[in-house]
Amino acid sequence: MSGTEQGAVHYSGPFREGDRVQLTGPKGKLNSITLESGKVFHTHRGFIDHDTLIGLPDGSVVANSVGVEHLALRPLLTDFVMSMPRGAAIIYPKDAAQILAQADVFPGATVVEAGVGSGALSLWLLRAIGPTGRLSSFERRDEFADVARGNVAAYFGGVPEGWTVTVGDLVEALPATHEAHTVDRVVLDMLAPWECIPAVAEALKPGGVVLCYVATVTQLSRVVEAIRDTGLFTNPVPNETMVRGWHVEGLAVRPDHRMIGHTGFLVSARRLAPGAVLPELKRRASKSDFSDEDMEAWTPGALGERGISAKSLRKRVRAATATADAALAREARETREAGAVTDADVTQADATAADATGDAVE
């Protein structure tokens, strides 16, 4: 997928006006800026003119006004996701990579995700399915949906044609947006994914994959048993991913003192053909029985949900929208240079971006 096919993002080539650039200082501090002719990036030790960076190749080293050197690189999607405005907690890159692999998300696939959160997983899914795929995202909260739209538009330079965001409950909205057995993959990132399993089973194609991302062992147990009880899926496969870095300097080779440990569990299963009955697996005796009281302890209310203040959420919506509008204004300028739009169109886009930026700063 190139920038021209799905927006204004550029993956290679010289830095251009409007590109996001990640500057790394001598102590490893990262700063992301959007290049704009005439603007200046200030630090506590000197400044760098944006015009100095425009036209340089990716991976250049530039010195600021007092001689401090900075490495300039286009941010990877991982970098963008970790620094973008957030309404809800994001799925981290280590889990997003496993979701793409375990769900076997492929170019041209029809994918459903719920909830959309801040749009982090949406970005990974959109890149995986490509311009011929379709991603339907569902989110219960308008504010989170707005943050996700802003982040996706900021990265791609516009809203991808194959992406829709529906505000509402998945169980009610999914049958209205997708006919039965037309969806290739479903990814559920929510507090109680077991409530959606029957609707997901109806939407998935035979052989399709459902993957649930849950944070706690009680959620893990509940969703695994819910998938088994339907009799419509293969035996669920639960796992988690941990990432540990290593320190390597000459012969000083050891694991890092810190690691990215538990963030969540992934549970995946495949849809059986209509009428198919899964052969029973031989299992060792275990404590597999549970009571109604146990089930009640796993409800969303009992599990709890960490919230975010309305004021903070509004601020993050404005920040995401401002970044998206700036990307759209840049795209309009580039299109004008190609002769497709008028100066009035670009002036309007610039005004919209300026207004959004002002709102985000307030």
C-alpha positions as CSV (number, residue, x, y, z in Angstrom):
1,M,0.0,0.0,0.0
2,S,1.5,3.3,-1.0
3,G,0.8,6.7,0.3
4,T,-1.0,7.7,-2.9
5,E,-3.3,4.7,-2.7
6,Q,-4.5,5.2,0.9
7,G,-3.6,8.7,1.9
8,A,-0.7,11.0,2.5
9,V,1.6,8.6,4.4
10,H,5.0,8.2,2.8
11,Y,7.1,5.2,3.8
12,S,10.4,6.1,2.0
13,G,12.1,8.8,0.0
14,P,13.3,12.3,0.9
15,F,11.5,14.1,3.7
16,R,8.6,16.2,2.3
17,E,6.6,19.1,3.8
18,G,3.8,17.5,5.9
19,D,5.7,14.4,6.7
20,R,6.0,13.2,10.3
21,V,9.6,13.0,11.4
22,Q,11.0,11.5,14.6
23,L,14.0,13.3,16.0
24,T,16.2,11.4,18.5
25,G,18.6,13.5,20.6
26,P,21.9,12.4,22.1
27,K,20.3,11.0,25.3
28,G,17.7,9.0,23.4
29,K,14.8,11.4,23.9
30,L,12.3,11.2,21.0
31,N,10.3,14.0,19.5
32,S,7.9,13.7,16.6
33,I,7.2,16.8,14.4
34,T,5.2,17.5,11.3
35,L,7.4,19.3,8.7
36,E,6.2,22.7,7.6
37,S,8.2,25.2,5.7
38,G,9.3,28.2,7.8
39,K,8.6,26.5,11.1
40,V,11.2,25.8,13.8
41,F,11.6,22.9,16.3
42,H,12.8,24.2,19.7
43,T,14.5,22.2,22.4
44,H,16.0,23.3,25.7
45,R,19.4,23.3,23.9
46,G,19.0,25.0,20.5
47,F,16.6,24.7,17.6
48,I,16.3,23.0,14.2
49,D,14.7,24.7,11.1
50,H,12.1,22.5,9.4
51,D,13.5,23.7,6.1
52,T,16.8,22.0,7.0
53,L,15.1,18.6,7.2
54,I,12.9,19.0,4.0
55,G,14.6,17.2,1.1
56,L,17.0,15.2,3.3
57,P,17.0,11.4,3.0
58,D,15.4,9.2,5.7
59,G,18.0,8.4,8.4
60,S,19.9,11.7,8.2
61,V,21.7,13.3,11.1
62,V,21.3,17.0,11.6
63,A,22.9,19.4,14.0
64,N,20.8,22.1,15.7
65,S,21.7,25.7,16.3
66,V,24.2,24.9,19.0
67,G,25.7,21.8,17.4
68,V,23.7,19.1,19.2
69,E,23.1,16.3,16.7
70,H,19.7,14.6,16.2
71,L,18.9,11.5,14.2
72,A,15.9,12.1,11.8
73,L,13.7,9.1,10.8
74,R,10.2,8.6,9.6
75,P,8.3,7.1,12.6
76,L,7.3,3.4,12.1
77,L,3.7,2.5,12.7
78,T,4.8,1.3,16.1
79,D,6.2,4.7,16.9
80,F,3.0,6.4,15.7
81,V,0.8,4.1,17.8
82,M,2.8,4.6,21.0
83,S,2.7,8.4,20.7
84,M,-0.8,9.2,19.3
85,P,-3.6,10.7,21.4
86,R,-5.5,8.0,23.3
87,G,-9.1,7.9,24.4
88,A,-9.0,4.3,25.6
89,A,-6.0,2.1,26.4
90,I,-4.4,0.7,23.2
91,I,-3.4,-2.8,22.1
92,Y,0.4,-2.7,22.2
93,P,2.4,-3.6,19.1
94,K,3.6,-6.9,20.5
95,D,-0.1,-8.1,20.8
96,A,-1.1,-6.4,17.5
97,A,1.5,-8.4,15.7
98,Q,0.3,-11.7,17.3
99,I,-3.3,-10.8,16.4
100,L,-2.4,-10.4,12.8
101,A,-0.6,-13.7,12.8
102,Q,-2.9,-15.8,14.9
103,A,-6.1,-14.5,13.1
104,D,-4.3,-14.8,9.8
105,V,-5.4,-11.4,8.6
106,F,-4.8,-11.3,4.8
107,P,-5.0,-8.7,2.0
108,G,-8.6,-8.3,0.8
109,A,-10.1,-9.8,4.0
110,T,-13.4,-8.7,5.5
111,V,-12.7,-8.0,9.1
112,V,-14.8,-6.9,12.1
113,E,-13.3,-5.4,15.2
114,A,-15.0,-4.3,18.5
115,G,-14.3,-2.0,20.3
116,V,-12.2,0.4,18.3
117,G,-10.7,2.2,21.4
118,S,-8.2,4.7,20.2
119,G,-7.7,3.1,16.8
120,A,-4.4,1.4,17.4
121,L,-5.4,-2.0,16.2
122,S,-7.5,-0.5,13.4
123,L,-4.2,0.9,11.9
124,W,-2.6,-2.5,11.9
125,L,-5.6,-4.2,10.5
126,L,-6.0,-1.6,7.7
127,R,-2.4,-2.0,6.6
128,A,-2.8,-5.8,6.7
129,I,-6.0,-6.0,4.6
130,G,-4.8,-3.5,2.1
131,P,-6.9,-1.3,-0.2
132,T,-9.1,-4.2,-1.4
133,G,-10.1,-5.3,2.1
134,R,-12.9,-4.1,4.4
135,L,-12.7,-3.3,8.1
136,S,-15.8,-2.7,10.1
137,S,-15.1,-1.2,13.5
138,F,-17.7,-1.1,16.3
139,E,-17.5,1.2,19.4
140,R,-20.1,1.9,22.1
141,R,-18.7,5.4,23.0
142,D,-18.9,8.4,20.6
143,E,-15.8,10.0,22.1
144,F,-13.6,6.9,21.6
145,A,-14.8,6.6,18.0
146,D,-13.9,10.2,17.4
147,V,-10.4,9.7,18.7
148,A,-9.9,6.6,16.5
149,R,-11.2,8.4,13.4
150,G,-8.7,11.2,14.1
151,N,-5.7,8.9,14.6
152,V,-6.4,6.8,11.5
153,A,-7.0,9.9,9.3
154,A,-3.8,11.5,10.7
155,Y,-1.7,8.4,9.8
156,F,-3.2,7.7,6.4
157,G,-3.8,11.3,5.4
158,G,-7.6,10.6,5.2
159,V,-10.2,8.0,6.0
160,P,-9.5,4.8,4.1
161,E,-12.3,3.8,1.7
162,G,-12.7,0.3,3.1
163,W,-13.1,1.4,6.8
164,T,-16.3,2.2,8.6
165,V,-16.9,3.0,12.3
166,T,-20.3,2.2,13.8
167,V,-21.2,3.5,17.2
168,G,-23.4,1.0,18.9
169,D,-23.5,-2.5,20.4
170,L,-22.0,-5.2,18.3
171,V,-24.7,-7.7,19.0
172,E,-27.4,-5.4,17.6
173,A,-25.4,-3.7,14.9
174,L,-23.4,-6.6,13.3
175,P,-26.4,-8.3,11.6
176,A,-27.4,-4.9,10.1
177,T,-24.0,-4.4,8.5
178,H,-22.9,-7.9,7.5
179,E,-25.0,-10.7,6.2
180,A,-24.7,-14.2,7.7
181,H,-21.5,-16.0,7.0
182,T,-19.8,-13.2,5.0
183,V,-17.0,-12.2,7.5
184,D,-13.5,-13.6,7.4
185,R,-12.1,-12.5,10.7
186,V,-13.5,-11.0,14.0
187,V,-11.4,-9.4,16.7
188,L,-13.0,-8.6,20.0
189,D,-11.3,-6.2,22.4
190,M,-13.9,-5.6,25.1
191,L,-14.8,-6.2,28.7
192,A,-17.2,-9.1,28.1
193,P,-16.6,-10.6,24.7
194,W,-18.5,-13.8,25.6
195,E,-21.7,-11.8,25.2
196,C,-21.0,-11.4,21.4
197,I,-20.0,-14.9,20.6
198,P,-23.4,-16.0,19.2
199,A,-23.6,-12.9,16.9
200,V,-20.0,-13.5,15.8
201,A,-20.7,-17.2,15.0
202,E,-23.6,-16.1,12.7
203,A,-21.5,-13.6,10.9
204,L,-18.3,-15.7,10.3
205,K,-17.7,-17.8,7.3
206,P,-17.0,-21.5,7.9
207,G,-13.3,-21.7,8.7
208,G,-13.3,-18.0,9.7
209,V,-11.4,-16.9,12.9
210,V,-12.6,-15.2,16.0
211,L,-9.9,-13.8,18.3
212,C,-10.6,-12.2,21.7
213,Y,-8.2,-10.0,23.6
214,V,-8.8,-10.0,27.4
215,A,-6.8,-8.8,30.3
216,T,-7.6,-11.0,33.3
217,V,-7.7,-14.7,34.0
218,T,-11.3,-14.6,35.0
219,Q,-12.2,-13.1,31.6
220,L,-10.0,-15.7,29.9
221,S,-11.9,-18.5,31.6
222,R,-15.3,-17.1,30.8
223,V,-14.7,-16.5,27.1
224,V,-13.1,-19.9,26.5
225,E,-16.0,-21.7,28.1
226,A,-18.5,-19.5,26.2
227,I,-16.9,-20.4,22.9
228,R,-16.9,-24.1,23.8
229,D,-20.5,-24.1,24.9
230,T,-21.7,-22.9,21.5
231,G,-20.5,-26.1,19.8
232,L,-19.9,-23.9,16.7
233,F,-16.1,-23.5,16.9
234,T,-12.9,-25.5,17.2
235,N,-11.4,-25.8,20.7
236,P,-10.2,-22.3,21.8
237,V,-6.5,-21.7,21.9
238,P,-5.4,-19.2,24.7
239,N,-1.9,-17.7,25.0
240,E,0.0,-14.6,25.9
241,T,3.1,-12.9,24.6
242,M,6.1,-11.5,26.5
243,V,8.9,-9.5,25.0
244,R,12.3,-9.2,26.6
245,G,15.1,-7.1,25.2
246,W,18.8,-7.8,25.6
247,H,21.8,-5.6,26.4
248,V,24.7,-6.3,24.0
249,E,28.0,-4.3,24.2
250,G,31.0,-6.4,23.3
251,L,31.2,-9.3,25.7
252,A,28.7,-7.7,28.1
253,V,25.6,-9.7,26.9
254,R,22.7,-10.1,29.3
255,P,18.9,-9.7,29.4
256,D,17.5,-6.2,30.0
257,H,16.4,-5.5,33.6
258,R,13.0,-4.6,32.3
259,M,10.7,-6.4,29.9
260,I,7.2,-6.0,28.4
261,G,5.4,-8.7,30.3
262,H,1.7,-9.4,30.6
263,T,-0.6,-7.0,28.8
264,G,-3.4,-9.4,27.8
265,F,-4.5,-12.9,26.7
266,L,-5.3,-13.8,23.2
267,V,-8.0,-16.5,22.6
268,S,-8.6,-17.8,19.1
269,A,-10.9,-20.3,17.5
270,R,-12.3,-21.2,14.0
271,R,-15.8,-21.4,12.9
272,L,-17.1,-24.9,12.1
273,A,-19.2,-25.7,9.0
274,P,-23.0,-25.6,9.6
275,G,-24.0,-28.9,11.2
276,A,-20.5,-30.1,11.9
277,V,-19.8,-31.6,15.4
278,L,-16.3,-31.2,16.8
279,P,-14.8,-34.5,18.0
280,E,-14.4,-34.6,21.7
281,L,-10.9,-34.2,23.0
282,K,-9.6,-36.5,25.7
283,R,-8.8,-34.4,28.7
284,R,-7.3,-35.0,32.1
285,A,-9.6,-34.6,35.1
286,S,-9.8,-31.0,36.1
287,K,-11.8,-28.5,38.1
288,S,-14.0,-27.6,35.1
289,D,-17.3,-27.2,37.0
290,F,-18.5,-23.8,38.0
291,S,-21.7,-22.4,39.7
292,D,-24.0,-19.5,38.9
293,E,-22.2,-17.5,41.7
294,D,-18.9,-18.0,39.9
295,M,-20.5,-16.8,36.6
296,E,-21.8,-13.7,38.4
297,A,-18.3,-12.9,39.7
298,W,-17.2,-12.6,36.0
299,T,-19.8,-10.0,34.9
300,P,-18.5,-6.7,33.6
301,G,-19.7,-4.9,36.7
302,A,-17.8,-7.2,39.0
303,L,-14.7,-7.0,36.9
304,G,-14.7,-3.2,36.9
305,E,-13.7,-0.8,34.2
306,R,-11.2,2.0,34.6
307,G,-12.7,5.2,33.2
308,I,-11.4,8.5,31.8
309,S,-12.7,11.9,32.7
310,A,-14.9,13.7,30.2
311,K,-12.6,16.7,30.1
312,S,-9.5,14.7,29.4
313,L,-11.4,12.7,26.7
314,R,-12.5,15.9,25.0
315,K,-9.0,17.2,24.9
316,R,-7.7,14.0,23.3
317,V,-10.5,14.1,20.7
318,R,-9.4,17.7,19.7
319,A,-5.7,16.6,19.5
320,A,-6.5,13.6,17.3
321,T,-8.8,15.8,15.0
322,A,-6.2,18.5,14.7
323,T,-3.5,16.1,13.6
324,A,-5.9,14.6,11.0
325,D,-7.0,18.0,9.7
326,A,-3.3,19.0,9.3
327,A,-2.7,15.8,7.2
328,L,-5.7,16.6,5.1
329,A,-4.5,20.1,4.5
330,R,-1.2,18.8,3.3
331,E,-2.9,16.4,1.0
332,A,-4.9,19.2,-0.5
333,R,-1.7,21.2,-1.2
334,E,-0.1,18.3,-2.9
335,T,-3.2,17.7,-5.0
336,R,-3.3,21.4,-6.0
337,E,0.3,21.1,-7.2
338,A,-0.9,18.3,-9.4
339,G,-3.6,20.6,-10.8
340,A,-6.6,18.7,-9.3
341,V,-7.9,21.4,-6.9
342,T,-8.0,25.2,-6.7
343,D,-6.3,27.6,-4.4
344,A,-9.6,28.2,-2.6
345,D,-9.8,24.5,-1.7
346,V,-6.4,24.6,-0.1
347,T,-7.1,27.9,1.7
348,Q,-10.2,26.3,3.2
349,A,-8.3,23.2,4.2
350,D,-5.6,25.3,5.9
351,A,-8.2,27.3,7.8
352,T,-9.8,24.1,9.0
353,A,-6.5,22.7,10.2
354,A,-5.6,26.0,11.9
355,D,-8.9,26.1,13.8
356,A,-8.6,22.5,14.9
357,T,-5.0,23.1,16.1
358,G,-6.1,26.1,18.1
359,D,-8.9,24.1,19.7
360,A,-6.4,21.4,20.6
361,V,-4.0,23.8,22.3
362,E,-6.8,25.4,24.5
